Amino acid sequence: MRKVLLFISAAALISVLAACNQDDQTSGKKEEKVIPVETAGAVKDDLVVEKDIYGRTAPVRTTPVMVQTPGEITELEVENGDMVETDDLIATIETARGSQHIYASADGEIAKLNASEGSMVSNSEPLAVIADMSSMELSFTVTSGTQDLFSEDDTYTAEIDGKKYEAEITSISSMPDDTGLYPVEATIDEASNNMLAGMVAVMQVPEKTVNNTIIVPTEAVMTESGQSFVYTIQDGKASKVNVTIQEVQSDKTAIKGDVEKGDEVVTDGQLTLTEGSKVEVVKAGNQS
């Protein structure tokens, strides 16, 4: 009798465990994981690869302020940074021949003024320099290979202190300087009031163009074991697509593969994806 009771108890326990396992499997199916992702649309266009060239700003024109006869400055009307116009009084100097008034011979900003009232000045060095800051010159030095990217009168975008300007190429030297690099100069006709001489300028010059290609955001492209791929979204699920990278330009990448214009590619959240993962697009954007 005791053996019969043990048998009945074991059978009941097995039935309960089987039911629990079935409930767990059923529950697991109901709770299929959905991964939130962000996407952008693939576009078909030309990808222009740009090269950053670094240089410095300088006034296009500077005019020295000279004195005719050495003497002592008795009155100084300006200081560095002051704006002057032609014929404005700069200083009065007491010389052996009497008082001499020094006037501005151009419009611009006073720079390189190292004298003060009571100091002696000579006629061999400028008292100061008047810098025309209304337009600025950009000076670059480049390799012979980069030099070939430029043509005179071409206009490129230059970024200075976070602002972008249109700069026209005005000079391309055919001879290298002492460093073995080739000087290139450009001009910004409408300079900002906050632009100073000596600021760093970054000019973006087109280096290569990939024509009529599929372009996706660079963050959408993943690499594993030497193979690049993207995830596209098809019917709410992730599809892994192997691609070949043609060119990369900061935030955009030209690719070859089974990706077409308008396909949604995952730009964020792909690290947790696998083939067939169920996804929810929480943010969709357009690739520009």
C-alpha positions as CSV (number, residue, x, y, z in Angstrom):
1,M,0.0,0.0,0.0
2,R,2.8,2.3,0.9
3,K,4.5,1.7,-2.5
4,V,1.2,2.6,-4.3
5,L,1.0,5.9,-2.4
6,L,4.6,6.8,-3.3
7,F,3.9,6.0,-6.9
8,I,0.8,8.2,-7.0
9,S,2.7,11.1,-5.3
10,A,5.5,10.9,-7.8
11,A,3.1,10.8,-10.7
12,A,1.4,13.9,-9.4
13,L,4.7,15.8,-8.9
14,I,5.7,15.0,-12.5
15,S,2.4,16.3,-13.8
16,V,2.8,19.5,-11.8
17,L,6.3,20.1,-13.1
18,A,5.3,19.4,-16.7
19,A,2.4,21.8,-16.3
20,C,4.8,24.5,-14.9
21,N,7.3,23.9,-17.7
22,Q,4.5,24.3,-20.3
23,D,3.3,27.5,-18.6
24,D,6.9,28.8,-18.7
25,Q,7.2,28.1,-22.4
26,T,3.8,29.6,-23.1
27,S,4.8,32.7,-21.1
28,G,8.1,32.9,-22.9
29,K,6.4,33.0,-26.2
30,K,4.1,35.8,-25.0
31,E,7.0,37.9,-23.7
32,E,9.2,38.0,-26.9
33,K,11.7,40.7,-26.4
34,V,11.3,43.9,-28.4
35,I,14.4,46.0,-28.8
36,P,14.0,49.8,-29.2
37,V,16.1,51.3,-32.0
38,E,16.7,54.5,-33.9
39,T,16.8,54.5,-37.7
40,A,17.5,56.7,-40.7
41,G,16.7,56.3,-44.4
42,A,19.3,55.3,-46.9
43,V,19.7,57.8,-49.8
44,K,21.2,57.5,-53.2
45,D,23.5,60.4,-54.1
46,D,27.0,61.5,-54.7
47,L,29.3,61.4,-51.7
48,V,31.9,64.2,-51.6
49,V,35.0,63.3,-49.5
50,E,36.5,66.5,-48.1
51,K,40.0,67.1,-46.7
52,D,40.5,69.6,-43.8
53,I,43.4,72.1,-44.4
54,Y,44.6,74.1,-41.5
55,G,45.9,77.7,-41.7
56,R,45.9,81.1,-40.0
57,T,44.1,84.4,-40.5
58,A,45.8,87.7,-41.2
59,P,44.6,91.1,-42.4
60,V,44.6,91.5,-46.2
61,R,46.2,94.9,-46.0
62,T,48.4,96.5,-43.3
63,T,49.7,100.1,-43.4
64,P,52.7,101.2,-41.3
65,V,52.5,104.4,-39.3
66,M,55.8,106.2,-39.7
67,V,57.3,109.3,-38.2
68,Q,59.3,111.8,-40.3
69,T,61.8,112.8,-37.5
70,P,62.8,111.0,-34.3
71,G,61.4,112.6,-31.1
72,E,59.5,112.2,-27.9
73,I,55.8,111.3,-27.9
74,T,54.0,114.1,-26.1
75,E,50.4,113.0,-26.9
76,L,49.2,109.6,-27.9
77,E,45.6,109.5,-29.1
78,V,45.2,105.7,-29.7
79,E,46.0,102.3,-28.3
80,N,46.1,98.8,-29.7
81,G,42.7,97.7,-30.9
82,D,41.3,101.2,-31.6
83,M,39.6,101.7,-35.0
84,V,40.7,104.8,-37.0
85,E,39.9,106.4,-40.2
86,T,42.1,108.2,-42.7
87,D,43.5,111.5,-41.4
88,D,42.6,110.7,-37.7
89,L,45.3,112.0,-35.3
90,I,47.5,109.2,-34.0
91,A,50.1,111.1,-32.0
92,T,52.0,114.3,-31.5
93,I,55.8,114.1,-31.3
94,E,58.3,116.8,-30.1
95,T,61.3,116.8,-32.4
96,A,64.4,118.9,-32.9
97,R,62.4,120.7,-35.6
98,G,59.3,121.3,-33.4
99,S,56.1,119.5,-32.9
100,Q,55.0,116.9,-35.5
101,H,51.5,115.5,-35.9
102,I,51.1,111.9,-37.0
103,Y,47.9,111.0,-38.9
104,A,46.4,107.8,-40.0
105,S,46.9,107.1,-43.7
106,A,44.3,104.4,-44.0
107,D,41.1,103.1,-42.3
108,G,41.5,100.1,-40.0
109,E,42.6,98.9,-36.6
110,I,45.6,100.0,-34.6
111,A,48.0,97.1,-34.0
112,K,51.6,96.6,-33.0
113,L,51.7,99.9,-31.0
114,N,54.6,99.5,-28.5
115,A,55.1,103.2,-27.6
116,S,53.6,105.4,-24.9
117,E,53.5,109.0,-24.0
118,G,57.0,110.2,-23.0
119,S,58.8,107.5,-24.9
120,M,61.2,108.2,-27.8
121,V,60.5,107.0,-31.3
122,S,62.7,106.8,-34.4
123,N,61.9,107.1,-38.1
124,S,63.4,103.7,-38.9
125,E,60.6,101.6,-37.4
126,P,56.9,102.0,-37.6
127,L,55.2,103.6,-34.7
128,A,52.3,101.2,-35.2
129,V,50.5,99.4,-37.9
130,I,46.9,100.0,-39.2
131,A,45.3,96.7,-40.1
132,D,42.4,96.5,-42.5
133,M,40.2,93.8,-40.8
134,S,37.2,94.2,-43.0
135,S,38.6,91.3,-45.2
136,M,41.0,88.6,-44.1
137,E,43.6,86.6,-45.7
138,L,44.0,82.9,-44.9
139,S,47.5,81.4,-45.3
140,F,48.0,77.6,-45.6
141,T,50.9,75.4,-46.4
142,V,50.2,72.1,-48.2
143,T,51.9,69.1,-49.8
144,S,52.3,68.8,-53.5
145,G,49.5,66.3,-53.7
146,T,47.1,68.5,-51.8
147,Q,48.2,71.5,-53.9
148,D,46.7,69.8,-56.9
149,L,43.2,70.1,-55.3
150,F,43.2,73.9,-55.5
151,S,42.5,76.2,-58.4
152,E,42.7,80.0,-58.2
153,D,39.3,81.8,-57.9
154,D,37.7,78.6,-56.5
155,T,35.6,79.2,-53.4
156,Y,35.6,76.8,-50.4
157,T,34.1,76.8,-46.9
158,A,36.4,77.9,-44.1
159,E,35.6,77.5,-40.4
160,I,37.0,80.0,-37.9
161,D,36.1,80.1,-34.3
162,G,33.0,77.9,-34.9
163,K,31.7,80.1,-37.7
164,K,31.7,79.3,-41.5
165,Y,32.8,81.7,-44.2
166,E,33.2,81.6,-48.0
167,A,36.9,81.9,-48.9
168,E,38.2,82.5,-52.4
169,I,41.6,81.1,-53.4
170,T,43.8,84.0,-54.5
171,S,47.3,82.5,-54.7
172,I,48.9,79.1,-55.2
173,S,52.7,79.0,-55.0
174,S,54.5,76.8,-57.6
175,M,57.6,76.7,-55.3
176,P,57.8,75.2,-51.9
177,D,58.9,77.2,-48.8
178,D,61.7,76.3,-46.4
179,T,59.6,73.5,-45.0
180,G,59.1,71.8,-48.4
181,L,55.4,72.7,-48.4
182,Y,53.5,74.9,-50.9
183,P,51.9,78.2,-49.7
184,V,48.3,78.7,-50.6
185,E,46.3,81.9,-49.8
186,A,42.6,82.7,-49.7
187,T,40.5,85.7,-49.0
188,I,37.4,86.2,-46.9
189,D,35.7,89.4,-48.2
190,E,33.2,89.9,-45.4
191,A,35.1,89.1,-42.1
192,S,33.3,89.0,-38.8
193,N,34.0,91.8,-36.3
194,N,35.2,89.2,-33.8
195,M,37.8,87.8,-36.2
196,L,41.4,88.4,-35.2
197,A,44.7,88.0,-36.8
198,G,46.4,84.7,-36.0
199,M,43.2,82.6,-35.5
200,V,43.1,79.0,-36.8
201,A,41.2,78.5,-40.0
202,V,40.0,75.1,-41.2
203,M,39.2,74.9,-44.9
204,Q,37.3,72.0,-46.3
205,V,38.5,71.0,-49.8
206,P,36.8,68.3,-51.9
207,E,39.3,65.5,-52.3
208,K,37.2,62.7,-53.9
209,T,33.7,62.1,-55.1
210,V,31.8,58.7,-55.2
211,N,29.0,59.1,-57.8
212,N,25.5,57.7,-57.6
213,T,26.0,55.6,-54.5
214,I,24.0,54.5,-51.5
215,I,24.7,56.7,-48.5
216,V,23.9,55.8,-44.8
217,P,24.9,57.5,-41.5
218,T,28.4,56.3,-40.5
219,E,27.1,55.1,-37.1
220,A,24.8,52.6,-38.9
221,V,27.8,50.6,-40.2
222,M,29.2,47.9,-37.9
223,T,32.2,45.7,-38.4
224,E,32.7,42.1,-37.1
225,S,35.6,39.8,-38.0
226,G,36.6,42.1,-40.9
227,Q,33.1,42.1,-42.4
228,S,31.0,45.3,-42.5
229,F,27.3,45.2,-42.2
230,V,24.1,47.2,-41.4
231,Y,20.8,46.3,-39.9
232,T,17.7,47.2,-41.9
233,I,14.1,47.0,-40.7
234,Q,11.7,44.7,-42.5
235,D,8.2,44.1,-41.1
236,G,9.2,45.1,-37.6
237,K,12.3,42.8,-37.5
238,A,16.0,43.4,-37.9
239,S,17.7,42.0,-41.0
240,K,21.5,41.9,-41.1
241,V,22.9,43.0,-44.5
242,N,26.6,42.6,-45.3
243,V,28.0,45.7,-47.1
244,T,31.3,47.0,-48.6
245,I,32.4,50.4,-47.6
246,Q,33.4,52.6,-50.5
247,E,34.2,55.9,-48.8
248,V,33.7,57.5,-45.3
249,Q,33.1,61.2,-44.8
250,S,32.7,61.9,-41.1
251,D,29.0,61.4,-40.5
252,K,28.2,59.8,-43.9
253,T,29.4,56.5,-45.5
254,A,29.0,55.3,-49.0
255,I,28.3,51.5,-49.2
256,K,27.7,48.7,-51.7
257,G,25.3,45.9,-50.8
258,D,21.7,44.8,-50.7
259,V,20.5,48.2,-49.4
260,E,18.3,50.4,-51.5
261,K,17.2,54.0,-51.4
262,G,14.6,54.5,-48.7
263,D,15.5,51.4,-46.6
264,E,15.5,52.0,-42.9
265,V,18.9,51.4,-41.4
266,V,19.5,51.1,-37.6
267,T,21.6,53.9,-36.3
268,D,21.3,53.3,-32.5
269,G,20.5,50.1,-30.6
270,Q,22.1,47.7,-33.1
271,L,24.6,46.3,-30.6
272,T,21.9,44.1,-29.0
273,L,20.4,43.0,-32.4
274,T,20.6,39.7,-34.1
275,E,19.1,38.4,-37.3
276,G,15.3,38.5,-36.9
277,S,15.2,40.4,-33.7
278,K,11.9,42.1,-33.1
279,V,12.3,45.9,-32.9
280,E,10.4,49.0,-32.1
281,V,11.5,52.2,-33.9
282,V,11.5,54.9,-31.2
283,K,13.1,57.6,-33.4
284,A,13.2,57.7,-37.2
285,G,15.2,60.3,-39.1
286,N,16.0,61.2,-42.7
287,Q,19.6,60.9,-44.0
288,S,20.5,64.3,-45.6
